[in-house]
Amino acid sequence: MTTQTQAKTYKNYINGEWVSSIENKTVKSVNPADRNEIVGYVYLSGKEDLDQAVAAAKSAKTNWRKLSGAARGDFLYKAANVLESRLDEIAETMTREMGKTLPEAKGETARGIAILRYYAGEGMRKIGDVIPSSDNEALMFTTRTPLGVVGVISPWNFPVAIPIWKMAPALIYGNTIVIKPATETAVTAAKVIECFHEAGFPAGVVNFVTGSGSVIGQGLVEHPDVNGVTFTGSDYTGKRVGAAAFARGAKYQLEMGGKNPVIISKDADLDLAVEGTISGGLKSTGQKCTATSRVFVDNEVYETFREKLVSKVKEIKVGHGLESESWMGPCASESQLNTVLSYIEKGKAEGAELLFGGNKVTGNGLENGFYVEPTIFDNVNNNMAIAREEIFGPVLALIRVNSFEEAIELANDTEYGLSASIYTKDISNILAFINDIEAGLVRVNAETAGVELQAPFGGMKQSSSHSREQGQAAIEFFTSIKTVFVKG
């Protein structure tokens, strides 16, 4: 077990160098599977640290922008290779710091590698179109220009994939960046930045500053030299980010919460549906913005589905993410555990029937971790808090419906619109679901959680700022279109 005296302090990365915070205040990052293990320390940086990072990014942006897309892509390829060489180490750090199981952490790190390679290739794609001019002696075309300095604010639940899916497109399209990771997983994020350093990125192109959201996050959003901000996190914080960026005319991109439904039709393959509901709702301890939360089940198959679901959930092994037999790890922090437990109490108080779970896990050496049982509620209605508010934990709410139409109506009765899925063999229901469901990610006979790096990702309603991340759609946020008219 790592002790406090052995734990390393991870520094800020500014202008190509690892530097201590001017204020020299640190905070420990603990293992959610064992609060006595300190994974490392990171700085609680201040405004002066942030100003230095932004100044470095601003100074580097012109030379970085002038490199060809292919040359910028070479740096991303190198970062991908370094990350690949350190996959096991970084994945283990992620498990120790965030709590998700080691197979999930390895999968996420591998995804980060793939994202870097994907966007490295984007440096060779077209960035404009020739447009016919009304003047037959002129040439008119569009090109794209980078925003400049981009602030990246990333969450704790995907400490490798989400920072990379923001940084990689920002960089390939010619921006420089300052990233503020979630403090809870800043050690993992620091190791990712080490890969960019080892890849030889020019000084100032990539900058990394740890600290509180109220100081560093807010400081990024309000900084006059930050031209755009990309944020993933809660809807409350996201709206504050958007308002502050809008107030000074900066571009902003928000990916926020979800209350994601799955519809189980009467003709569904129930075994497949159970598997997808469990995987979508309970993997990563339910700590995904795309996690399944509300389960709408047709009355004709409700009891059968419920029985199969409870039977399978009872088999889940909760434990330390580094243990091979563990299927579900702890909540990422004590505060997140307390939030989940409070929602479970709300569900019981509002009259939902607790079918399984609902308790803090103790015993078998898990007393010092932030563990909660996978939880299933029955007799839930769509007006209960557990059916309306994002829990961000392993809690499934079963809701009985009498028709496909009722399921769609209830599924859409939410302020969120991130992801949704349906299990059915009826092509008419499939087409109606695709057309009528109010969600940015729609999946058929597959779980709600599942985002492919080459496809646009983002939500509707209160789940996003209506922009899209990943795939070729990322260019829309990280660049501006410039229309050019040339006449000899």
Stockholm file with secondary structure:
# STOCKHOLM 1.0

chainA/1-488         MTTQTQAKTYKNYINGEWVSSIENKTVKSVNPADRNEIVGYVYLSGKEDLDQAVAAAKSAKTNWRKLSGAARGDFLYKAANVLESRLDEIAETMTREMGKTLPEAKGETARGIAILRYYAGEGMRKIGDVIPSSDNEALMFTTRTPLGVVGVISPWNFPVAIPIWKMAPALIYGNTIVIKPATETAVTAAKVIECFHEAGFPAGVVNFVTGSGSVIGQGLVEHPDVNGVTFTGSDYTGKRVGAAAFARGAKYQLEMGGKNPVIISKDADLDLAVEGTISGGLKSTGQKCTATSRVFVDNEVYETFREKLVSKVKEIKVGHGLESESWMGPCASESQLNTVLSYIEKGKAEGAELLFGGNKVTGNGLENGFYVEPTIFDNVNNNMAIAREEIFGPVLALIRVNSFEEAIELANDTEYGLSASIYTKDISNILAFINDIEAGLVRVNAETAGVELQAPFGGMKQSSSHSREQGQAAIEFFTSIKTVFVKG
#=GR chainA/1-488 SS CCCTTTCCEECEEETTEEECCSSCCEEEEEETTEEEEEEEEEECCCHHHHHHHHHHHHHHHHHHHHSCHHHHHHHHHHHHHHHHHTHHHHHHHHHHHHCCCHHHHHHHHHHHHHHHHHHHHHTTSCCCCBCCCSSTTEEEEEEEEECSEEEEECCSSSTTHHHHHHHHHHHHTTCEEEEECCGGGHHHHHHHHHHHHHTTCCTTTEEECCCCIIIIIHHHHHCTTCCEEEEESCHHHHHHHHHHHHHTTCEEEEECCCCEEEEECTTSCHHHHHHHHHHHHHGGGGCSTTCEEEEEEEGGGHHHHHHHHHHHHTTCCBCCTTSTTCSBCCCSSHHHHHHHHHHHHHHHHTTCEEEECCSBCCSTTCTTSCCBCCEEEESCCTTSHHHHSCCCSSEEEEEEESSHHHHHHHHHCSSEESEEEEECSCHHHHHHHHHHCCCSEEEESSCSCCCCTTSCBCCEETTBSSCCBSGGGGHHHHEEEEEEEEEC
#=GC SS_cons         CCCTTTCCEECEEETTEEECCSSCCEEEEEETTEEEEEEEEEECCCHHHHHHHHHHHHHHHHHHHHSCHHHHHHHHHHHHHHHHHTHHHHHHHHHHHHCCCHHHHHHHHHHHHHHHHHHHHHTTSCCCCBCCCSSTTEEEEEEEEECSEEEEECCSSSTTHHHHHHHHHHHHTTCEEEEECCGGGHHHHHHHHHHHHHTTCCTTTEEECCCCIIIIIHHHHHCTTCCEEEEESCHHHHHHHHHHHHHTTCEEEEECCCCEEEEECTTSCHHHHHHHHHHHHHGGGGCSTTCEEEEEEEGGGHHHHHHHHHHHHTTCCBCCTTSTTCSBCCCSSHHHHHHHHHHHHHHHHTTCEEEECCSBCCSTTCTTSCCBCCEEEESCCTTSHHHHSCCCSSEEEEEEESSHHHHHHHHHCSSEESEEEEECSCHHHHHHHHHHCCCSEEEESSCSCCCCTTSCBCCEETTBSSCCBSGGGGHHHHEEEEEEEEEC
//
